[in-house]
C-alpha cells in the first residue's frame, strides 16, 4: 500500500511521488520527507503522466493549500480500470475559534461503502483534534 501525492516542485511544475506505507508514523514521515526532496529535485518528465500501469494498491492524494473549495473532481483515465481512492485537502481557514479544512474523497462504490468513508473521516477528525495520538508508536 502506498500514497501517491502530487508535489509542486521549485519551478512550479507537478511531480508525482509514491510514499510507501510504514506502520510507525515517525518512520513514514522521515521516509516521506526524503522522498519528497528527491522527487522535487528531479527533472520534469512528461512520461510521469502517461503510459504507466496504474498501481491499484495506492491512494491518490493532493493538497491545495491555496484553495478553500466546496467541490473537487479528480482526473481519471477512463480507458483503464480505476478503483483507486482519490483525496484532496484544501486551505485551512479559521472561523471564530473553529478551524476548517475542505476534504474531497472519491471512491468506487463497488469497493467500499459510505460507512467506510465515514469511519475514515471520524478517525481523521480525532487525529486532527489530538495529533499526539500519531506519536504512540515511535
C-alpha positions as a LaTeX table, in Angstrom:
\begin{tabular}{lrrr}
\hline
Residue & $x$ (\AA) & $y$ (\AA) & $z$ (\AA) \\
\hline
Unk1 & 0.00 & 0.00 & 0.00 \\
Unk2 & 1.24 & 3.47 & $-0.79$ \\
Unk3 & 0.05 & 7.03 & $-1.12$ \\
Unk4 & 0.70 & 8.77 & $-4.41$ \\
Unk5 & 0.85 & 12.53 & $-3.98$ \\
Unk6 & 1.19 & 15.40 & $-6.40$ \\
Unk7 & 4.04 & 17.71 & $-5.41$ \\
Unk8 & 4.78 & 21.20 & $-6.57$ \\
Unk9 & 8.46 & 21.48 & $-7.49$ \\
Unk10 & 10.52 & 24.67 & $-7.13$ \\
Unk11 & 9.84 & 25.52 & $-10.80$ \\
Unk12 & 6.03 & 25.34 & $-10.17$ \\
Unk13 & 5.58 & 22.14 & $-12.19$ \\
Unk14 & 3.98 & 18.99 & $-10.83$ \\
Unk15 & 5.80 & 15.82 & $-9.81$ \\
Unk16 & 4.24 & 12.56 & $-8.68$ \\
Unk17 & 5.63 & 10.92 & $-5.61$ \\
Unk18 & 4.83 & 7.45 & $-4.23$ \\
Unk19 & 5.13 & 7.23 & $-0.46$ \\
Unk20 & 5.27 & 3.62 & 0.79 \\
Unk21 & 3.33 & 2.56 & 3.87 \\
Unk22 & 5.05 & 2.41 & 7.25 \\
Unk23 & 3.17 & 1.31 & 10.37 \\
Unk24 & 5.07 & 3.75 & 12.57 \\
Unk25 & 4.10 & 7.34 & 11.74 \\
Unk26 & 7.52 & 8.78 & 12.61 \\
Unk27 & 9.22 & 6.39 & 10.16 \\
Unk28 & 6.63 & 7.21 & 7.49 \\
Unk29 & 7.23 & 10.97 & 7.83 \\
Unk30 & 11.02 & 10.54 & 7.74 \\
Unk31 & 10.84 & 8.41 & 4.60 \\
Unk32 & 8.26 & 10.73 & 3.01 \\
Unk33 & 10.44 & 13.80 & 3.63 \\
Unk34 & 13.47 & 12.18 & 1.97 \\
Unk35 & 11.37 & 11.01 & $-0.98$ \\
Unk36 & 9.76 & 14.44 & $-1.37$ \\
Unk37 & 13.15 & 16.16 & $-1.55$ \\
Unk38 & 14.43 & 13.67 & $-4.13$ \\
Unk39 & 11.31 & 13.94 & $-6.32$ \\
Unk40 & 11.11 & 17.75 & $-6.13$ \\
Unk41 & 14.70 & 17.94 & $-7.34$ \\
Unk42 & 14.11 & 15.57 & $-10.27$ \\
Unk43 & 13.52 & 16.91 & $-13.75$ \\
Unk44 & 10.03 & 17.23 & $-15.18$ \\
Unk45 & 9.27 & 14.20 & $-17.33$ \\
Unk46 & 6.08 & 14.04 & $-19.37$ \\
Unk47 & 6.20 & 10.21 & $-19.16$ \\
Unk48 & 5.29 & 10.53 & $-15.48$ \\
Unk49 & 1.80 & 11.44 & $-16.66$ \\
Unk50 & 1.20 & 8.94 & $-19.46$ \\
Unk51 & 1.77 & 5.36 & $-20.44$ \\
Unk52 & 2.34 & 3.87 & $-16.98$ \\
Unk53 & 0.48 & 0.98 & $-15.43$ \\
Unk54 & $-1.61$ & 2.32 & $-12.54$ \\
Unk55 & $-0.95$ & 0.64 & $-9.23$ \\
Unk56 & $-4.19$ & $-0.48$ & $-7.63$ \\
Unk57 & $-2.76$ & $-0.72$ & $-4.08$ \\
Unk58 & $-2.49$ & 3.01 & $-3.61$ \\
Unk59 & $-4.40$ & 6.16 & $-2.73$ \\
Unk60 & $-4.09$ & 9.29 & $-4.87$ \\
Unk61 & $-3.86$ & 12.40 & $-2.73$ \\
Unk62 & $-3.30$ & 16.08 & $-3.28$ \\
Unk63 & $-3.22$ & 19.15 & $-1.09$ \\
Unk64 & $-4.41$ & 22.53 & $-2.33$ \\
Unk65 & $-3.48$ & 24.91 & 0.50 \\
Unk66 & $-4.36$ & 27.92 & $-1.67$ \\
Unk67 & $-7.98$ & 26.91 & $-2.28$ \\
Unk68 & $-10.98$ & 26.86 & 0.07 \\
Unk69 & $-13.03$ & 24.63 & $-2.22$ \\
Unk70 & $-16.54$ & 23.24 & $-1.87$ \\
Unk71 & $-16.21$ & 20.59 & $-4.58$ \\
Unk72 & $-13.39$ & 18.77 & $-6.34$ \\
Unk73 & $-13.20$ & 16.45 & $-9.33$ \\
Unk74 & $-10.10$ & 14.34 & $-9.78$ \\
Unk75 & $-8.52$ & 13.46 & $-13.11$ \\
Unk76 & $-9.16$ & 9.91 & $-14.29$ \\
Unk77 & $-8.01$ & 7.89 & $-17.29$ \\
Unk78 & $-11.30$ & 6.38 & $-18.43$ \\
Unk79 & $-9.52$ & 4.00 & $-20.83$ \\
Unk80 & $-8.14$ & 1.95 & $-17.91$ \\
Unk81 & $-9.84$ & 0.37 & $-14.88$ \\
Unk82 & $-9.54$ & 2.73 & $-11.92$ \\
Unk83 & $-10.90$ & 1.99 & $-8.48$ \\
Unk84 & $-8.20$ & 3.95 & $-6.66$ \\
Unk85 & $-9.49$ & 6.21 & $-3.87$ \\
Unk86 & $-8.73$ & 9.88 & $-4.52$ \\
Unk87 & $-8.49$ & 12.56 & $-1.84$ \\
Unk88 & $-7.81$ & 16.27 & $-1.72$ \\
Unk89 & $-7.31$ & 18.58 & 1.25 \\
Unk90 & $-7.77$ & 22.32 & 0.84 \\
Unk91 & $-6.94$ & 25.59 & 2.55 \\
Unk92 & $-7.11$ & 25.69 & 6.34 \\
Unk93 & $-9.31$ & 28.59 & 7.46 \\
Unk94 & $-10.42$ & 29.89 & 10.82 \\
Unk95 & $-13.95$ & 30.92 & 11.72 \\
Unk96 & $-14.03$ & 32.22 & 15.28 \\
Unk97 & $-12.46$ & 29.57 & 17.47 \\
Unk98 & $-13.01$ & 26.78 & 14.91 \\
Unk99 & $-10.64$ & 25.61 & 12.20 \\
Unk100 & $-11.96$ & 24.29 & 8.89 \\
Unk101 & $-10.28$ & 22.43 & 6.03 \\
Unk102 & $-12.14$ & 21.15 & 2.97 \\
Unk103 & $-11.78$ & 17.46 & 2.19 \\
Unk104 & $-12.78$ & 15.72 & $-1.03$ \\
Unk105 & $-12.93$ & 11.93 & $-1.15$ \\
Unk106 & $-13.83$ & 9.95 & $-4.28$ \\
Unk107 & $-14.19$ & 6.19 & $-4.01$ \\
Unk108 & $-15.59$ & 3.40 & $-6.15$ \\
Unk109 & $-18.83$ & 2.31 & $-4.53$ \\
Unk110 & $-18.14$ & $-1.27$ & $-5.58$ \\
Unk111 & $-15.02$ & $-1.25$ & $-3.39$ \\
Unk112 & $-16.32$ & 0.49 & $-0.27$ \\
Unk113 & $-19.43$ & 1.99 & 1.18 \\
Unk114 & $-20.25$ & 5.37 & 2.68 \\
Unk115 & $-19.89$ & 3.67 & 6.07 \\
Unk116 & $-16.17$ & 3.14 & 5.44 \\
Unk117 & $-15.66$ & 6.71 & 4.24 \\
Unk118 & $-17.49$ & 7.97 & 7.35 \\
Unk119 & $-15.30$ & 5.81 & 9.62 \\
Unk120 & $-12.18$ & 7.21 & 7.93 \\
Unk121 & $-13.40$ & 10.80 & 8.33 \\
Unk122 & $-14.16$ & 10.20 & 12.03 \\
Unk123 & $-10.65$ & 8.82 & 12.63 \\
Unk124 & $-9.12$ & 11.71 & 10.70 \\
Unk125 & $-11.06$ & 14.21 & 12.84 \\
Unk126 & $-9.83$ & 12.52 & 16.04 \\
Unk127 & $-6.23$ & 12.81 & 14.77 \\
Unk128 & $-6.73$ & 16.48 & 13.84 \\
Unk129 & $-8.10$ & 17.10 & 17.34 \\
Unk130 & $-5.38$ & 15.07 & 19.06 \\
Unk131 & $-2.27$ & 14.90 & 16.83 \\
Unk132 & $-0.23$ & 13.45 & 19.69 \\
Unk133 & $-2.04$ & 10.13 & 19.00 \\
Unk134 & 0.17 & 9.78 & 15.90 \\
Unk135 & 3.24 & 9.54 & 18.13 \\
Unk136 & 2.07 & 6.47 & 20.11 \\
Unk137 & 4.22 & 4.04 & 18.13 \\
Unk138 & 7.52 & 5.92 & 17.87 \\
\hline
\end{tabular}
